[in-house]
Amino acid sequence: MMSAMKKKPTNSGVPARSNVAVAIRVRPPNEKEAKDSLIVKTDPIDRSVTIRNKVFSNFERVYGQNSRQSEIYKDLVKKQVEDVLRGYNCTIFAYGQTGTGKTYTMEGGEGSIEGDWETDENTGIIPRAAQHIFTELTAKTGIEYIVRLSYVEIYNEEMIDLLSSPSSDDKHLIRLFEDPAKKGTIVISGVEDIPVRCRDDVYRLLKQGTEQRRTAETLMNKQSSRSHSVLTISVLIRESLPSGEELVKQGKLRLVDLAGSENIGRSGAEGKRAKEAGNINTSLLALGRVINALTTNAPHIPYRESKLTRLLQDSLGGSSITTIIATLSPVNTNFDESVSTLEYAHRAMNIKNRPEINENVNKKDLFKEYSGQIERLMRELKAARDKSGVYLDQELYDEMGKKIETSEERISLLEQQLEDTLELMRKHLADIELMDDYYGKAYTRVRNLEQRLALRVEELEEAKMTIAKEKQAHEETRRALGRCRSHAEEAFTVAEETKKVGWEAHHELMRLHPRCDAIGEIANENRNVSLELSRSINESIPPMREANDLRMKNGEEKVKEAETALNVLNEAVAEKIPATKESIDEANETMKSLLSRLSSIHSSHNENAQKETSLLVTMIRKAQLHLESTIDSVVTQLIESNDEGRIKVEEMEHQNEIMRKEMDQLRSDCREAIATAQMKRMEAGEELEKKRNQFKDEMERKTKDMMNMMNSFVSSMSSMGETIEEGQRGQEETIAERMNQMGEVEMGWGDEMDETCEKLKNMMNESTEKTKDQISTCLPILSSMGQKTEDYGRKSEIDREDWKKERETIEEECRGKHELSLSSALSSIDSLKETHDKTQVDTVAALENTKSIIAESWKEVDGDMDKLMKIVIEETERIREIPPKDVEQVQREFQDNQSPPTEEELFAESEDEVEEGEENDENDQQKKFKEKAKLRRSNFRVRDSLLVGGDDLQSPSKLIGMRGQRIEEEGSEASFGSDRTNRRTNN
Ligand SMILES: Nc1ncnc2c1ncn2[C@@H]1O[C@H](COP(=O)(O)OP(=O)(O)OP(=O)(O)O)[C@@H](O)[C@H]1O
């Protein structure tokens, strides 16, 4: 294929001429060989193999029994795969005796075909190469590519397409021909060249081909392959250059698993098997000859001697990069075969190739080239045919016959070539059509995929939003849990405070109890004092009342007496008035008769009369004074009784004051007690604060644990979210990558895309399911945690309520007891005060009542006195108007009417008279005094006869005299009344 591609010298590290690389691999001995001696020694550093004494060196690589598949691949194949992708043809074939590990090296151990090429040690070169090619291709951007796979078997010099359906009988159609445009490049026609889109396609086809391989059991190996298998992976890469040119690269990787190279005789093959072995050896012998010819610079290389050599023409001495892996058995039994293989390999090592890269050309050039080629061939064909109708002489004819024969051969060759070229072209066209078809499909698919991608992106966005919501929900849950924690903390704080207050109250209560007891005792004492006081007051009130009553009674009596005396006086006056009138008349008469007689002595007699009058006035004044003093004494007594009441009131006030002081003391005690309680409360508070801190620390620790749990949960959730996000991101990236690739590759692998999308969808579904599962796993945990938090909160609430209730109870009890004791003390004090106030009020009322009674008495007395005074004044005035009588007469009259004054009175009066400035000598005065005393004594006798009452009250004349004197002194009646009133008020 791709004969139109020009070859150009190698570049990029591939030498222009390079020897076929030969590596030796020695497998480990199998069970059968366990007792056999190991004769093959490998030196990887020296790259030499020693078998007995024979040393084979300068190999590309040498691997011992413990070599690893991955090692082989990295050293021998990896670079070639990269070269294939750059446009080189590369061949790797395994050569060796049956059962030495050719298939193991090329395909891998049992079941290894589906293993991961990078990790699975069983995996052989073919699966690794397939994986590697697709990994590299998918990693490249800006290219389109198509990968095709053909798998043929050469068995008994027959080529069999291992990928065609087993029923088809088209094996004879498979031909090998040289690419006319690329000399030496052998093309296999008539085989299925199946496009593959991924590693799995390769595996599937490999499996299919392997099943078709004919294997026969030989004595040497149970599954000894009697055929050569050739797997070809062609890669066509179309690349758009920045210049706008379209470049096409085509590389080919041939992986050949040769049949065993053992001796027929030793293999034990018989009959058909022997034929097989022979054919096998024919091919291998031809291969040997080719190798010999190549290494000895022979003019002819017998590629055409066998299908195998024909097929490997390009790989041996051609433009391919070739690696041979010669496999060996390590044991002595296989010595000959091992030596043969080593010699074979050593010879092959000298084959020189000229690796050429398949020149990058654009599509137009490719067509042009093919067209030119076809045209040329057609021309040649036509020319050849045209010549066939010309008549020539015999010799010339014979010559021409020969020439015609030659020409016919050439024609047939050209026809063959033309046919091959046409087939190639058809193939290329088919490739291009296929590519275009793929491109169109891919374009449509890309569109569809873009739409799907948009949908996926939307879904992804939705999923992201869902995740974000979930995250938010988680965040909210975390926050809610945080709030719950803070609520719980608050609840605990409150509970602690409540506890503290409760304890404080309890302590305070405990401390207040004795204080309350003391207060109660004081209150009891106060009550007793109060009771005592009220009792004493109650006791003192009746005597006071009695005293008052008595005084009132006395006053009344006195008033009554005064009234009686007044009445008596009035009566006496009334009695005396007619007698007096008569006496006055007689006296008038006497006076008249004696007027003349007395006129001489008028002046002296007048003087005596004035003296008598003044004596009378003095007597009246004395009586008045006596009365006043009596009244004053009554008033004083009243005042005294009033003072007594006042003293009692004062005492009570004093008591009250004491009680107030005691109350103040009590209050200050209470305050002190409260201050002490507060202090104690503070102390208890500090203690409780400590305990609370301890409790809080404990709580914080527990909460921290809880939070740690929560955080780990949340972090696991977030990591889960991140994983999901990463998964999503990965999916996004994968989708984007896929889309990029899809956008860039116009060839059809829509199915792959579908599959990828399906896979992605599945992945997303899986991821969603996983997320759901995780969420569903998390939800019960969350709900249980929420439940726990709720329970916790509820418990805290209950605790808080309990504490609150307890606190209220304690407070109530405390307050109740405290208040009860205080209120009882206060109520006892209040009751005492009330009693006291009541007593005071009663006393004051009693006093006021007494006062009003006395005032009433006074009013009455005043009225009577006024009346009396009026009478006395009138009488006095009337007496004053009476003309002076004869002294004797007067004396008689007085003797008749008045009791004689006592000596002291007379003496006092005489002294008064002396003080009044009378100028008499001492003898005269004594004489006169005696005379006056005599007179007065006689007068008083008269008076005594007139008087009814005792000595306490003065005679009416005295009273009159006193009153008269006072009137004279004060000058008016009103002033006297007001003066007395004033004095009473003052009292
Ligand atoms: N390097 C190795 N390490 C472990 N086992 C190996 C190795 N090489 C070969 N074997 C084992 O040896 C046996 C024969 O190997 P294999 O079939 O690959 O030989 P072969 O050369 O392909 O034989 P045939 O020519 O008959 O196809 C297999 O069971 C294989 O697993």
The ligand as an ORCA input file, in Angstrom:
! r2SCAN-3c Opt
* xyz 0 1
  N      10.586    -15.931     29.081
  C       9.713    -16.789     29.528
  N       9.344    -16.771     30.780
  C       8.433    -17.644     31.228
  N       7.812    -18.577     30.514
  C       8.137    -18.649     29.227
  C       9.065    -17.753     28.676
  N       9.196    -18.054     27.381
  C       8.371    -19.078     27.152
  N       7.724    -19.455     28.221
  C       6.759    -20.520     28.341
  O       7.218    -21.599     27.530
  C       6.143    -22.225     26.862
  C       6.353    -22.221     25.379
  O       6.413    -20.912     24.930
  P       5.837    -20.470     23.488
  O       4.607    -21.142     23.179
  O       5.850    -19.012     23.494
  O       6.938    -21.033     22.598
  P       7.014    -20.825     21.052
  O       8.429    -20.577     20.784
  O       6.064    -19.885     20.593
  O       6.602    -22.269     20.523
  P       6.033    -22.607     19.096
  O       7.195    -22.421     18.172
  O       5.690    -24.041     19.169
  O       4.976    -21.697     18.836
  C       4.913    -21.485     27.228
  O       4.180    -22.137     28.219
  C       5.435    -20.168     27.762
  O       4.570    -19.681     28.724
*
